[in-house]
Amino acid sequence: MIKHYYWPTPNGHKTAIMLEEVELESELYPINILAGDQFHPDFIAISPNHRIPTIIDLDGPQEAPYTVFESGAILLYLAEKTGKLIPSDIAGRNETVQWLMFQMANVGPMFGQNGYFQGYCPEDVPVAKKRYQDISNKLYGVMDQRLSAVEYLAGQDYSIADIATYPWILPKQREMHRIDISEYPNVARWCKAIGKRPAVQRGLNLMSDSMKVGNPTKETYNNLFGPSQLLK
Ligand SMILES: N[C@@H](CCC(=O)N[C@@H](CS)C(=O)NCC(=O)O)C(=O)O
């Protein structure tokens, strides 16, 4: 049984999709990051950087509960636990880890900054908007090039690298990041194929009505981007 600490955001979607794909039994623990649930000491005890997603595997290694935070680490852990969605040969495994790291180190943080400056920053900062939009387009270009040669990010098979990346490419994200997908036909093809998977659709549906930031209130803004973030 996996305890799943979750809120329906791009990083949260990754583990929701993964749990559906590998068909592990899970129990949902919503952490409302708009309301500040992530700062509760009980949550920080399992997720020191107060971020969702986080899991506790009640049937962990050494037959004891085992906690994992950071979405990339969770995907790897669940893939290795189940033997699914990551190849077992060294080259195939490393190809998958490489594109997973590409998402964790580039797509997530840079698209996140893009979204902040396009959608939430209380000041208009054109230089930051341009910088992060340019970097986002550049990363789309890298993925498009890769997907012109292979079916999925890690090669010919669907893997945790795709699960990590797909939630950041959804139409809602592209709109916020000011991305024109028609400039990236291979990413568009890949996106369409992944969106057809029933497990992906079920994962994306999990609490799909709850992440409506819209125009954040002062409290919501503070919890997501303001002084609360500094834990002081
Ligand atoms: N690198 C982390 C990022 C996770 C992350 O930023 N989660 C956001 C939601 S998408 C969150 O929990 N925000 C609450 C907060 O920052 O306090 C991961 O991939 O797990």
The ligand as a MOL file (V3000), in Angstrom:
LIG
                    3D

  0  0  0     0  0            999 V3000
M  V30 BEGIN CTAB
M  V30 COUNTS 20 19 0 0 0
M  V30 BEGIN ATOM
M  V30 1 N 11.3370 19.0500 -7.5730 0
M  V30 2 C 10.0880 18.7770 -6.9250 0
M  V30 3 C 9.1330 19.9210 -7.1730 0
M  V30 4 C 7.7890 19.6700 -6.5340 0
M  V30 5 C 6.9560 20.9330 -6.4940 0
M  V30 6 O 7.4090 22.0370 -6.8180 0
M  V30 7 N 5.7100 20.7700 -6.0680 0
M  V30 8 C 4.8430 21.9220 -5.9380 0
M  V30 9 C 3.5270 21.6620 -6.6580 0
M  V30 10 S 3.7990 21.3900 -8.3960 0
M  V30 11 C 4.5460 22.1410 -4.4720 0
M  V30 12 O 4.4020 21.2200 -3.7140 0
M  V30 13 N 4.4710 23.4030 -4.0570 0
M  V30 14 C 4.1900 23.7430 -2.7030 0
M  V30 15 C 5.2550 24.6030 -2.1080 0
M  V30 16 O 6.2000 24.9580 -2.8380 0
M  V30 17 O 5.1740 24.9470 -0.9370 0
M  V30 18 C 9.5000 17.4750 -7.4610 0
M  V30 19 O 9.6960 17.2240 -8.6540 0
M  V30 20 O 8.8790 16.7300 -6.6920 0
M  V30 END ATOM
M  V30 BEGIN BOND
M  V30 1 1 1 2
M  V30 2 1 2 3
M  V30 3 1 2 18
M  V30 4 1 3 4
M  V30 5 1 4 5
M  V30 6 2 5 6
M  V30 7 1 5 7
M  V30 8 1 7 8
M  V30 9 1 8 9
M  V30 10 1 8 11
M  V30 11 1 9 10
M  V30 12 2 11 12
M  V30 13 1 11 13
M  V30 14 1 13 14
M  V30 15 1 14 15
M  V30 16 2 15 16
M  V30 17 1 15 17
M  V30 18 2 18 19
M  V30 19 1 18 20
M  V30 END BOND
M  V30 END CTAB
M  END
